Amino acid sequence: MIAAFALVVGIVLGLIFRPTVPSWLEPYLPIAVVAALDAVFGGVRARLDGIFDAKVFVVSFISNVLVAALIVFLGDKLGVGGQLSTAVVVVLGIRIFGNAAAIRRHVFRA
C-alpha cells in the first residue's frame, strides 16, 4: 500500500512541478527507465515466488540502471550508441516479458 501511495504522490508531484531533464542526460533516460522496469518486474516476481529480498532489489535496481546507462554511454563514445541502445532495450525487454509471464502464471494460475 505504501508503494502505491508513493507512486501516486510521485506522479502528482511530477505533474505539478514539471521537472526538466538536462539535455546531456536525455539519451540515457529511456534506457534507465527500461532498466528500472526490469528490476521492478523482477522484484514483483520474486515477491510472488516468496524469495523477495529488499537488499537484492535495491542493488539490482541501481546496478541495472547504471550498467544500462554505461553501455549506452560507451556506445555513444564509440559511435554505435543507437545499436547498443537497441540491444539493451531488446535484452531488458525480453527479461521484462519473461517476468511478466511468470507474474501472470502466478496470479492467474494460467
Rosetta constraint file for C-alpha pairs under 8 A:
AtomPair CA 1 CA 5 HARMONIC 6.23 0.50
AtomPair CA 2 CA 6 HARMONIC 6.06 0.50
AtomPair CA 3 CA 7 HARMONIC 6.13 0.50
AtomPair CA 4 CA 8 HARMONIC 6.32 0.50
AtomPair CA 5 CA 9 HARMONIC 6.17 0.50
AtomPair CA 6 CA 10 HARMONIC 6.01 0.50
AtomPair CA 7 CA 11 HARMONIC 6.19 0.50
AtomPair CA 8 CA 12 HARMONIC 6.16 0.50
AtomPair CA 9 CA 13 HARMONIC 6.07 0.50
AtomPair CA 10 CA 14 HARMONIC 6.04 0.50
AtomPair CA 11 CA 15 HARMONIC 6.22 0.50
AtomPair CA 12 CA 16 HARMONIC 6.17 0.50
AtomPair CA 13 CA 17 HARMONIC 5.93 0.50
AtomPair CA 13 CA 18 HARMONIC 7.86 0.50
AtomPair CA 14 CA 18 HARMONIC 5.27 0.50
AtomPair CA 14 CA 19 HARMONIC 6.53 0.50
AtomPair CA 21 CA 25 HARMONIC 6.61 0.50
AtomPair CA 21 CA 26 HARMONIC 6.46 0.50
AtomPair CA 22 CA 26 HARMONIC 6.56 0.50
AtomPair CA 25 CA 29 HARMONIC 6.42 0.50
AtomPair CA 26 CA 30 HARMONIC 7.70 0.50
AtomPair CA 27 CA 31 HARMONIC 7.78 0.50
AtomPair CA 28 CA 32 HARMONIC 6.11 0.50
AtomPair CA 28 CA 69 HARMONIC 5.68 0.50
AtomPair CA 28 CA 72 HARMONIC 6.93 0.50
AtomPair CA 28 CA 73 HARMONIC 7.67 0.50
AtomPair CA 29 CA 33 HARMONIC 6.16 0.50
AtomPair CA 30 CA 34 HARMONIC 6.30 0.50
AtomPair CA 31 CA 35 HARMONIC 6.14 0.50
AtomPair CA 31 CA 65 HARMONIC 7.65 0.50
AtomPair CA 31 CA 68 HARMONIC 6.42 0.50
AtomPair CA 31 CA 69 HARMONIC 6.57 0.50
AtomPair CA 31 CA 72 HARMONIC 7.96 0.50
AtomPair CA 31 CA 85 HARMONIC 7.11 0.50
AtomPair CA 31 CA 88 HARMONIC 7.43 0.50
AtomPair CA 31 CA 89 HARMONIC 6.82 0.50
AtomPair CA 32 CA 36 HARMONIC 6.05 0.50
AtomPair CA 32 CA 64 HARMONIC 7.87 0.50
AtomPair CA 32 CA 65 HARMONIC 4.86 0.50
AtomPair CA 32 CA 66 HARMONIC 7.56 0.50
AtomPair CA 32 CA 68 HARMONIC 6.51 0.50
AtomPair CA 32 CA 69 HARMONIC 6.23 0.50
AtomPair CA 33 CA 37 HARMONIC 6.13 0.50
AtomPair CA 33 CA 65 HARMONIC 7.57 0.50
AtomPair CA 34 CA 38 HARMONIC 6.25 0.50
AtomPair CA 34 CA 89 HARMONIC 6.93 0.50
AtomPair CA 34 CA 92 HARMONIC 6.88 0.50
AtomPair CA 34 CA 93 HARMONIC 7.64 0.50
AtomPair CA 35 CA 39 HARMONIC 6.51 0.50
AtomPair CA 35 CA 61 HARMONIC 7.56 0.50
AtomPair CA 35 CA 64 HARMONIC 5.39 0.50
AtomPair CA 35 CA 65 HARMONIC 5.19 0.50
AtomPair CA 35 CA 68 HARMONIC 6.61 0.50
AtomPair CA 35 CA 92 HARMONIC 6.50 0.50
AtomPair CA 36 CA 40 HARMONIC 6.23 0.50
AtomPair CA 36 CA 61 HARMONIC 5.76 0.50
AtomPair CA 36 CA 62 HARMONIC 7.85 0.50
AtomPair CA 36 CA 64 HARMONIC 6.72 0.50
AtomPair CA 36 CA 65 HARMONIC 6.01 0.50
AtomPair CA 37 CA 41 HARMONIC 6.07 0.50
AtomPair CA 37 CA 96 HARMONIC 7.30 0.50
AtomPair CA 38 CA 42 HARMONIC 6.08 0.50
AtomPair CA 38 CA 64 HARMONIC 7.95 0.50
AtomPair CA 38 CA 92 HARMONIC 6.25 0.50
AtomPair CA 38 CA 93 HARMONIC 7.65 0.50
AtomPair CA 38 CA 95 HARMONIC 6.65 0.50
AtomPair CA 38 CA 96 HARMONIC 5.20 0.50
AtomPair CA 39 CA 43 HARMONIC 6.04 0.50
AtomPair CA 39 CA 57 HARMONIC 7.00 0.50
AtomPair CA 39 CA 60 HARMONIC 6.15 0.50
AtomPair CA 39 CA 61 HARMONIC 5.06 0.50
AtomPair CA 39 CA 64 HARMONIC 7.07 0.50
AtomPair CA 40 CA 44 HARMONIC 6.22 0.50
AtomPair CA 40 CA 57 HARMONIC 7.99 0.50
AtomPair CA 40 CA 61 HARMONIC 7.39 0.50
AtomPair CA 41 CA 45 HARMONIC 6.13 0.50
AtomPair CA 41 CA 96 HARMONIC 6.28 0.50
AtomPair CA 41 CA 99 HARMONIC 5.94 0.50
AtomPair CA 41 CA 100 HARMONIC 6.71 0.50
AtomPair CA 42 CA 46 HARMONIC 6.09 0.50
AtomPair CA 42 CA 96 HARMONIC 7.58 0.50
AtomPair CA 42 CA 99 HARMONIC 6.01 0.50
AtomPair CA 43 CA 47 HARMONIC 6.07 0.50
AtomPair CA 43 CA 52 HARMONIC 6.52 0.50
AtomPair CA 43 CA 57 HARMONIC 6.10 0.50
AtomPair CA 44 CA 48 HARMONIC 6.24 0.50
AtomPair CA 44 CA 103 HARMONIC 7.47 0.50
AtomPair CA 45 CA 49 HARMONIC 6.14 0.50
AtomPair CA 45 CA 99 HARMONIC 6.20 0.50
AtomPair CA 45 CA 100 HARMONIC 7.79 0.50
AtomPair CA 45 CA 102 HARMONIC 6.78 0.50
AtomPair CA 45 CA 103 HARMONIC 5.62 0.50
AtomPair CA 46 CA 50 HARMONIC 6.06 0.50
AtomPair CA 46 CA 51 HARMONIC 5.15 0.50
AtomPair CA 46 CA 52 HARMONIC 4.71 0.50
AtomPair CA 47 CA 51 HARMONIC 5.93 0.50
AtomPair CA 47 CA 52 HARMONIC 4.61 0.50
AtomPair CA 48 CA 52 HARMONIC 7.98 0.50
AtomPair CA 48 CA 103 HARMONIC 7.29 0.50
AtomPair CA 48 CA 106 HARMONIC 7.12 0.50
AtomPair CA 52 CA 56 HARMONIC 7.86 0.50
AtomPair CA 52 CA 57 HARMONIC 7.60 0.50
AtomPair CA 53 CA 57 HARMONIC 6.23 0.50
AtomPair CA 54 CA 58 HARMONIC 6.18 0.50
AtomPair CA 55 CA 59 HARMONIC 6.19 0.50
AtomPair CA 56 CA 60 HARMONIC 5.89 0.50
AtomPair CA 57 CA 61 HARMONIC 5.94 0.50
AtomPair CA 58 CA 62 HARMONIC 6.19 0.50
AtomPair CA 59 CA 63 HARMONIC 5.89 0.50
AtomPair CA 60 CA 64 HARMONIC 5.79 0.50
AtomPair CA 61 CA 65 HARMONIC 6.40 0.50
AtomPair CA 62 CA 66 HARMONIC 6.17 0.50
AtomPair CA 63 CA 67 HARMONIC 5.83 0.50
AtomPair CA 64 CA 68 HARMONIC 6.00 0.50
AtomPair CA 65 CA 69 HARMONIC 6.10 0.50
AtomPair CA 66 CA 70 HARMONIC 5.98 0.50
AtomPair CA 67 CA 71 HARMONIC 6.13 0.50
AtomPair CA 68 CA 72 HARMONIC 6.37 0.50
AtomPair CA 68 CA 88 HARMONIC 6.64 0.50
AtomPair CA 69 CA 73 HARMONIC 6.01 0.50
AtomPair CA 70 CA 74 HARMONIC 6.07 0.50
AtomPair CA 71 CA 75 HARMONIC 6.11 0.50
AtomPair CA 71 CA 84 HARMONIC 6.93 0.50
AtomPair CA 71 CA 85 HARMONIC 7.79 0.50
AtomPair CA 71 CA 88 HARMONIC 7.90 0.50
AtomPair CA 72 CA 76 HARMONIC 6.16 0.50
AtomPair CA 72 CA 81 HARMONIC 5.66 0.50
AtomPair CA 72 CA 84 HARMONIC 5.98 0.50
AtomPair CA 72 CA 85 HARMONIC 5.60 0.50
AtomPair CA 73 CA 77 HARMONIC 6.34 0.50
AtomPair CA 73 CA 81 HARMONIC 7.15 0.50
AtomPair CA 74 CA 78 HARMONIC 6.13 0.50
AtomPair CA 74 CA 81 HARMONIC 7.35 0.50
AtomPair CA 75 CA 79 HARMONIC 5.96 0.50
AtomPair CA 75 CA 80 HARMONIC 4.82 0.50
AtomPair CA 75 CA 81 HARMONIC 3.92 0.50
AtomPair CA 75 CA 82 HARMONIC 7.46 0.50
AtomPair CA 75 CA 83 HARMONIC 7.71 0.50
AtomPair CA 75 CA 84 HARMONIC 5.82 0.50
AtomPair CA 75 CA 85 HARMONIC 7.76 0.50
AtomPair CA 76 CA 80 HARMONIC 5.83 0.50
AtomPair CA 76 CA 81 HARMONIC 4.09 0.50
AtomPair CA 76 CA 82 HARMONIC 7.67 0.50
AtomPair CA 77 CA 81 HARMONIC 7.47 0.50
AtomPair CA 80 CA 84 HARMONIC 6.35 0.50
AtomPair CA 81 CA 85 HARMONIC 5.91 0.50
AtomPair CA 82 CA 86 HARMONIC 6.18 0.50
AtomPair CA 83 CA 87 HARMONIC 6.22 0.50
AtomPair CA 84 CA 88 HARMONIC 6.11 0.50
AtomPair CA 85 CA 89 HARMONIC 6.21 0.50
AtomPair CA 86 CA 90 HARMONIC 6.09 0.50
AtomPair CA 87 CA 91 HARMONIC 6.17 0.50
AtomPair CA 88 CA 92 HARMONIC 6.03 0.50
AtomPair CA 89 CA 93 HARMONIC 5.66 0.50
AtomPair CA 90 CA 94 HARMONIC 6.13 0.50
AtomPair CA 91 CA 95 HARMONIC 6.45 0.50
AtomPair CA 92 CA 96 HARMONIC 6.06 0.50
AtomPair CA 93 CA 97 HARMONIC 6.11 0.50
AtomPair CA 94 CA 98 HARMONIC 6.07 0.50
AtomPair CA 95 CA 99 HARMONIC 6.13 0.50
AtomPair CA 96 CA 100 HARMONIC 6.00 0.50
AtomPair CA 97 CA 101 HARMONIC 6.01 0.50
AtomPair CA 98 CA 102 HARMONIC 6.33 0.50
AtomPair CA 99 CA 103 HARMONIC 6.13 0.50
AtomPair CA 100 CA 104 HARMONIC 6.07 0.50
AtomPair CA 101 CA 105 HARMONIC 6.13 0.50
AtomPair CA 102 CA 106 HARMONIC 6.14 0.50
AtomPair CA 103 CA 107 HARMONIC 6.02 0.50
AtomPair CA 104 CA 108 HARMONIC 5.72 0.50
AtomPair CA 104 CA 109 HARMONIC 7.35 0.50
AtomPair CA 104 CA 110 HARMONIC 7.06 0.50
AtomPair CA 105 CA 109 HARMONIC 4.82 0.50
AtomPair CA 105 CA 110 HARMONIC 4.76 0.50
AtomPair CA 106 CA 110 HARMONIC 7.42 0.50
